[in-house]
């Protein structure tokens, strides 16, 4: 068989064919890996799902080599999965407890991303006005103490509104939820009965009502159930065209769930670990059922490639990503909080 000189050596044609086949296979494999890019998996809160979806999509357009897969399974699920190490980041609207943090296999940061409002939605045929909802009344409805829509306390807050005598159908979350945490954290502050009998957490033992999975599930149940009341993140009420009320704040003002009202609630001293509650703020302009939402990220990243990608995304989120928040019903991070978070992101370590 004819031999030729290649790369300073003598090879048979059969060997050259084999060599080029190997090179082509290797190049195809490298091209495939490059096309697939780096996949970063996350799971957790449904509260921020609309803004996270927008962020991940926009970031992928800018950096096609990075792709995010986020499962909107509720804050409780996000905490469980990041603790188990089955995802690269978790997400929650309820801060992890000290016990939960201690059970994690590494040090977890709470990274604030945006702020949002939990609104009280209702389905009342014939009522077009925005109902005013007193704090104690809201707690008593979810405790099962106030059971009809024309109850004197509801009517007193809404003079001139013709309320039906129908029984109130309460709808709540059935899964572990940061939206629930924000809502029941508020109820625990305004009702001693709620604080004693039910308390707060991502999951609670509801005294009454029907359960729906996710913000989507609660919104769907309220929309299809006459005379119902529930709670969802603001964007879910807007997307489903469901009525929601004005909620009484700590100073006695009835406030709509505007970005300005949410931002007013955030005017508080921020702890270094960012685990803060801003419900029932004393600010007279604040919307009382507001909250931060967090990404849960390990300080020490096991996968250097994913860790680097996650850090780069977090910096983008703090700078360019915030501008997408208002259009989706979220308030951007206050500037001073944004600066604090940037310093925290700088502490994330990769191998």
N, C-alpha and C positions, 0 to 999 in steps of 0.2 A: 504494500500500500504506500502511496506517495506521502512523503513527510515534508513539512514546511517549518520555517523558523518563526516562532512567535514568542514575544516577550523574552528574547534572549535564550529560548530553549527550543528543542525539537519535539513536535507533537504530531501524532497521526491525525488525519482528518476526522476519524471517529472521536478522538479525544477533544478536538476543537468543537465539534457539534455538541458534545456533552457539556463542555465548558460554557458555551453560549446559552444553552438551554438553562443551565443553572443560574446564569446571570439574569436572564429574562425573567425567570421565576422569582428571583430575589427582588427585582425591580417592581414586578407586579404586586408582590406582597407588601413592599414599602409604600407603593401607591395606594393600596387598599387601606393600610393602617392610617396613612395621612388623610385619606378621604373620610374615614370614620372619625378621626379626631379623638379628643378627650371627652369622655362622657362622665358628667358629674351628677350623682344621684342625690335627691333630697326628698323629704316627706314631712307632712305636718299640717299646719293651720289652713283652714279654708278661708278664714277672714281676709288674708292678704293675697289669695290665689289670683285674682284678676291682675293685680300689679306685678306679682312675680311672673306670671305668664308673659306679660308685656315686656318686662325686663329681660327675661331669658331669650325671648324672640329677638329683641333689638340687639342684644349682646352677641347672639349667634350671627346676625347679619354683619356685624362689625368684625367678628373674629370667628369665622366658620370652623376653625379647628376646635372650638369649645362648644359643647352641647350640654344643656341641662335637662334632666328628667326629673320633674317634680310631681309627686303624688299628693293630691289634696285629700288627706285622710283624717284631718282633725289634729288639734294640738296634742292630745293624749297619745295618739299614734306616733306623732313626730318625736315626742320625748322618748317613747319606748324604743323606736328604731335607732335614734342616735345613741342611746344608751347601749343598745345591743350591737352597735357598730355595723348595721346593715345598710346604712346610708352615709353619704359624705357630709351631709349637714341636715339638721332638723329645723323645724319652724314651730313657733308657739306664740299665742297671744297671752298666755298665762305664764308667768315666770316659774321656772322650776323651783321646787322647795329645796331647803338645805339637804334633806334626806335624799332627794332625787339626785342632787349634784354629787353627793358623797358616794352614791351607788354607781355612778358613771366610771368607766375605766380610765378616764383622763380628765384633765381640767377643761371645763366647758365655758366658753364665753357666751354671754347674751349680747348679740349684735342688733341694736335697734335699727329698723329699716324705714318705717313710716308710722304715722298715727292714723287711727280711724275711729269712726263712730258706730256704736251698736244702737240701732233704732228699734222702737217699739212699733211693730206693724200690726195692722188689723184689717178685717174684712167685714165691713158694715154697709149693707146695701141701703142707699138713700141718704147716707151721711157723706157730704162732700167737704165739710170743713175739716181742718186739721184739729184733732182733739187735743185738749190740754190734759196732761196726765200727771196728777200729783204723785210725789214720791211714795207716800204711804199707801195710796190707792194701788199703785203698781205692785208693791210688795204683797198687799192683801189679795190682789187678784191671783197672783202666782202661789199664794198660800192656800187658796181656795176659800178665803173668808168673804170676798166680794164675788158674787156669782152671776149677777145680771147687769146688763149694760146701762139700764136706767137707775142704777143704784144712786141714792142721794148724793154721795160724795163725788161721783163722776158727773152727775148733773150739775152740782154746785160749781164745779170747775169749768163747766161748759154751758153757761146760761144761753137760752135761745136755740140750742141745738136739740132737735127732736131725736132722742135716743130710744132704741127699741127695748122692749121688756124681755128680750131673748136671753137665754142663758149664755154665758161667756164660755167659749171653747178655748182652753189654754193649749198652746203648742210650744214645745221646748226641744232642745237637742237630745238625741238618744245616744250620741257618741261623746267621747272625751273631747272637750272643745275649749279653745281659748276665748271664743266669743261668749261661751257660757261663763267662763271665769270673769270676764269683764262685767257681764250682766249681774251675776250673783255677788261679785265684789261690791258693786253699787248697792244692791239690795241689802247686803249685810251692814252697810254703813248707814242706811236710812231707816232700817227696821230692826229693832232689837229682837222681835219675834222671829224674823228670818234668820238673824245671826245665831240665835239659840237653837232653833229647830232644824235648820237646813245648813247654814254656813256657806262657805265658798270653796271653790276648787274647779278643776276642769270638768269634773263629773260630780253631781250631787244627787241625793235621793229626792226627786221631785214630789211634792205633796199631791199635785193633780196634773192632769194634762196628757196630751198625745206627744209621742216622740218622733222627730224627723232627723235623718242622718245628714249632717253637714248643713251649712247655710242654705245650700240648694234645697235640701229636704224640708227644712222649716218654711222657707219661702213658698215652696210648692204646696205644702199642707195648708198654709194660711190662705193662699190664693184660691184653693179649691174648697175651703171649708167656711161656709157662712157663719158670721158672728164669732169668728176666731180672733185670737191675739197671740203674738209671738215676738221673737227678737232675732234680728239678723244684722249683719254688717251692711252699712249704708248702700253700697253698690248693688247688693242683691235685691234690695227694695226697689231701687231705680230700674234695674234691668227687668224686673218682673212687674213693674208698674203697680206696686202695692202701696196703699196709703200708710203713712207713719206719722206719729204724733209729736207734739211739743212736750218736752219733759221738764218738770220743775227741777231747778238746780238748788244748790245749798242756800242761796240768798233769796229763794222764792220766785225767781224769774222763770218763765216758761220759754225754753230755748230750742230753736230748731237745730238740726244736725248739720250745721254748715262747717266749712273748713276753718273759718274764723273762730267758731265756737270750740272746735277741737283743739286748735292751736292755743286758744286762751287757757284751756285745761292743762296744757303742757308747760305752762309757766310755773315751774316748781323746781326745787333743788334736786338735781340728778345725782343719785349715788354712783360710785365708781363702777359697780357691777351692773348698772342700768336696770336692776329689778325694782321698778317703781310702779305704784298705782296712782293714776290721775283721775279716778272716778270721784264724783261729788266734790269737785274742786271748789274752793271758796271764792274763786274769781267770779264776779257777777255776770260776766259775759260768756262763761264757759258752758259748753254742752256737757251734762253730767255723766253720760255713759260713754266716755272716751277712753282710749287706751293705746299704748305702744304695741307693736308686734315685733318679735325678735327672730333672728336666725340663730340657731344653736351650733356653734363651731368649736371643735377641739383646738386648744392652744398648740398642741403638738400634732402635726399632720403626718400620718404614717406613709401616705403616698405622695412623694415629692412633686410629681407631675400634676396630680389633681390639687394638691395643696397650693401650688403656685398659681394654678388657674383660678382657684377659689379666691385667693387673696387679690388677684388682679380684678376679678369681678366685683369684689366688695369695694375696692377703691373707685371703680366706675360707678357703682350704685350710689355712693356717697356724693359724687360730683355730678355726672351727667344723668344718672338714673332718676334723681329726685324730681326732675322737671316733668316726668310722666305722671307723677302722683295726682295732682289736682284734677286732671281730666277723668280719672277713674274714682274720684270721690275720697281720696286720701290726702292727709295733710303732710307736707314734707317735714323732715326733721328740722327742729330749730337749729340755727347756725351753731350755737354753743354746744349743742348735743352732737351735731355732725362732727365738730372738731374733736370732741372727746372720743367718739367712735373711731375716728381715723387713727388716733393714738393707740387704741386697743387693737385695731387690725394690724398695726405695725408690730404687735407682740406675738402674732401667730407665727409659729416656727415650722419650717419644713426640714426634712433630712438633708 
